[in-house]
Amino acid sequence: MMRRLDALSAIYPRLQESIVVTIMGAVAAELQSIGHQPNFFYLQHAMGLASSMGLGIALSRPSQRVIVLDGDGSVLMNLGGLTTLARYRPKNLIHIVFDNESLLSVGGFPTATSTGSDLAAIAHAAGVPHTCTATEIEALVVAVNDAIARHDLATIVAKVEAVGPAAYVTDLGLLENRFEFQRWLRQR
Ligand SMILES: Cc1ncc(C[n+]2csc(CCOP(=O)(O)OP(=O)(O)O)c2C)c(N)n1
């Protein structure tokens, strides 16, 4: 099993060169602790919709790569998002789901992946053309690099420990991130 912070550090070079949309909470704070960039957007509150926002950006910016950093609880809240992703199949979108089997950011309640639900299998059944589950950092890095080289929609589930940062609030304001990201996108 890997720690998400280590996993994020390992794929950070790929994130730097991509448009990144994350869910709120632990993963957003961890990515910011490694290094915020103007091409990173941390979607607040709208649980389950990071892949939908990533889809819209990927379709409107087909020459840019979009990486969505999702969570098991968020995906489970909007499973229909996987079917929509698969329907439009943006070749420039990679969907990474950090599966800690928990709603970590609100106290750590167990999700359905802790009782056997398999998000890579669900994504595959939804029609996502390439899916896999990585349990080690090396496998995650290979899966991300393969997805980039293949240039096709992929959902990569990374099984991670249910640990997060000490604090989720960072000094990057919501509106600051919103305007900075929008400006960055407009220049593309
Ligand atoms: C629609 C909606 N419901 C509830 C919340 C409260 N909430 C914020 S983060 C979170 C848990 C997210 O879990 P997961 O996607 O597994 O990510 P993790 O926190 O484990 O990294 C919840 C329930 C929310 N932001 N939006």
The ligand as an SDF file (V2000), in Angstrom:
LIG
                    3D

 26 27  0  0  0  0  0  0  0  0999 V2000
  -22.0590   17.0580   -2.3770 C   0  0  0  0  0  0  0  0  0  0  0  0
  -21.1560   17.0250   -1.1950 C   0  0  0  0  0  0  0  0  0  0  0  0
  -21.4570   16.2320   -0.1370 N   0  0  0  0  0  0  0  0  0  0  0  0
  -20.6430   16.1890    0.9270 C   0  0  0  0  0  0  0  0  0  0  0  0
  -19.5130   16.9450    0.9810 C   0  0  0  0  0  0  0  0  0  0  0  0
  -18.6070   16.8930    2.2110 C   0  0  0  0  0  0  0  0  0  0  0  0
  -17.3470   16.2400    1.9080 N   0  0  0  0  0  0  0  0  0  0  0  0
  -16.2410   16.9410    1.5870 C   0  0  0  0  0  0  0  0  0  0  0  0
  -14.9060   15.9850    1.2810 S   0  0  0  0  0  0  0  0  0  0  0  0
  -15.7950   14.5870    1.6080 C   0  0  0  0  0  0  0  0  0  0  0  0
  -15.1360   13.2240    1.5450 C   0  0  0  0  0  0  0  0  0  0  0  0
  -14.4630   12.9560    0.2460 C   0  0  0  0  0  0  0  0  0  0  0  0
  -14.0990   11.5950    0.2230 O   0  0  0  0  0  0  0  0  0  0  0  0
  -13.1580   11.0210   -0.9000 P   0  0  0  0  0  0  0  0  0  0  0  0
  -13.6000   11.4540   -2.2290 O   0  0  0  0  0  0  0  0  0  0  0  0
  -13.0450    9.5470   -0.6700 O   0  0  0  0  0  0  0  0  0  0  0  0
  -11.7590   11.7250   -0.6190 O   0  0  0  0  0  0  0  0  0  0  0  0
  -10.8400   11.6950    0.6890 P   0  0  0  0  0  0  0  0  0  0  0  0
  -11.3890   12.7430    1.6130 O   0  0  0  0  0  0  0  0  0  0  0  0
  -10.9230   10.3240    1.2820 O   0  0  0  0  0  0  0  0  0  0  0  0
   -9.4960   12.0470    0.1770 O   0  0  0  0  0  0  0  0  0  0  0  0
  -17.1200   14.8960    1.9480 C   0  0  0  0  0  0  0  0  0  0  0  0
  -18.1730   13.9090    2.3210 C   0  0  0  0  0  0  0  0  0  0  0  0
  -19.2310   17.7460   -0.1420 C   0  0  0  0  0  0  0  0  0  0  0  0
  -18.1400   18.4970   -0.1990 N   0  0  0  0  0  0  0  0  0  0  0  0
  -20.0560   17.7680   -1.2050 N   0  0  0  0  0  0  0  0  0  0  0  0
  1  2  1  0
  2  3  1  0
  2 26  2  0
  3  4  2  0
  4  5  1  0
  5  6  1  0
  5 24  2  0
  6  7  1  0
  7  8  2  0
  7 22  1  0
  8  9  1  0
  9 10  1  0
 10 11  1  0
 10 22  2  0
 11 12  1  0
 12 13  1  0
 13 14  1  0
 14 15  2  0
 14 16  1  0
 14 17  1  0
 17 18  1  0
 18 19  2  0
 18 20  1  0
 18 21  1  0
 22 23  1  0
 24 25  1  0
 24 26  1  0
M  CHG  1   7   1
M  END
$$$$
